[in-house]
């Protein structure tokens, strides 16, 4: 059974930082592309960052320079370091593991709220 378990969300003031973690089980982690997506109330889910199995990354323009994605294959874990957080970053953040259309898995999400 595949599980993606996110952690690290919470309430933070504007300008603050959070680090999200997503630990996977039930997959061969090293061959998957791993990503973070987010969905704010009333909006569509959007890509935040992805790190492919080779280590290259793609960061959405709205968070470039503030967010960093990394992975630790030995721990089956992907991270999202979020700095200089803004109220617009408030959303439910989801972890994704993608290998193919038949091997595409989601976590249950972790809430990030940026507010003073």
C-alpha positions in Angstrom: 0.0 0.0 0.0 1.4 3.4 -1.0 1.4 6.1 1.5 2.6 9.7 1.4 2.6 11.4 4.7 3.1 15.2 4.9 4.1 17.1 7.9 5.4 20.6 8.9 2.5 22.8 8.1 1.1 25.3 10.5 0.4 29.0 11.2 3.2 31.4 10.5 3.5 35.2 10.3 4.3 36.9 7.0 8.0 36.8 6.3 8.4 33.6 8.3 9.6 30.2 7.2 8.3 26.6 7.3 9.7 23.3 6.1 7.3 20.7 4.8 8.3 17.0 4.7 6.7 14.2 2.9 7.7 10.6 3.6 6.7 7.9 1.2 6.2 4.2 1.7 5.2 1.4 -0.6 7.1 2.8 -3.6 10.6 2.6 -4.9 11.1 6.2 -4.0 14.3 6.8 -6.0 12.6 6.3 -9.4 9.7 8.7 -8.7 9.5 12.3 -9.6 8.3 14.1 -6.4 6.4 17.3 -6.3 4.5 19.7 -4.1 1.2 21.2 -5.1 -1.1 23.6 -3.3 -4.7 24.5 -3.3 -6.2 27.6 -1.8 -9.9 27.9 -1.1 -11.8 28.6 -4.3 -8.8 28.0 -6.5 -7.5 25.1 -8.6 -4.6 23.0 -7.4 -1.3 24.3 -8.7 2.2 23.1 -9.0 4.6 24.6 -6.5 7.8 22.6 -7.1 9.0 19.3 -8.5 12.2 17.4 -8.2 12.8 14.6 -10.7 14.6 11.4 -9.9 17.8 12.8 -11.3 17.7 15.7 -8.9 16.8 18.5 -11.3 14.1 20.9 -10.0 11.4 23.1 -11.4 9.9 25.9 -9.2 6.8 27.8 -9.9 7.4 31.5 -10.8 5.2 32.7 -7.9 7.6 31.1 -5.3 10.9 31.1 -7.1 13.6 32.5 -5.0 11.6 31.8 -1.8 10.9 28.1 -1.9 13.4 25.2 -2.4 12.6 21.6 -3.0 15.0 18.8 -2.1 14.9 15.0 -1.6 16.7 12.5 0.6 16.3 9.1 -1.1 17.8 7.2 1.8 14.9 8.4 3.9 12.2 8.3 1.2 11.5 11.9 1.9 11.0 15.1 -0.1 11.2 18.5 1.5 9.8 22.0 0.7 11.7 24.8 2.4 9.5 27.9 2.3 11.0 31.2 3.2 9.6 34.8 3.1 6.1 33.5 3.3 3.2 35.7 2.2 -0.5 35.5 2.9 -1.0 34.4 -0.7 0.9 31.2 0.2 -1.9 30.1 2.4 -3.2 26.8 1.1 -3.4 23.1 1.6 -0.1 21.7 0.4 0.0 18.2 -1.2 2.8 15.9 -1.8 2.8 14.0 -5.1 4.8 11.0 -6.3 4.7 10.4 -10.1 6.2 7.6 -12.1 3.6 7.1 -14.8 -0.2 7.7 -15.2 -0.7 4.4 -13.4 1.7 5.2 -10.6 0.7 8.6 -9.5 0.0 9.1 -5.8 -1.0 11.9 -3.5 -0.8 12.7 0.2 -3.7 14.0 2.2 -2.2 17.5 2.5 -0.9 19.7 5.2 -2.3 23.2 5.9 -0.1 26.2 5.7 -1.6 29.5 6.9 0.3 32.8 6.7 -1.3 35.5 8.8 -0.4 38.1 11.3 
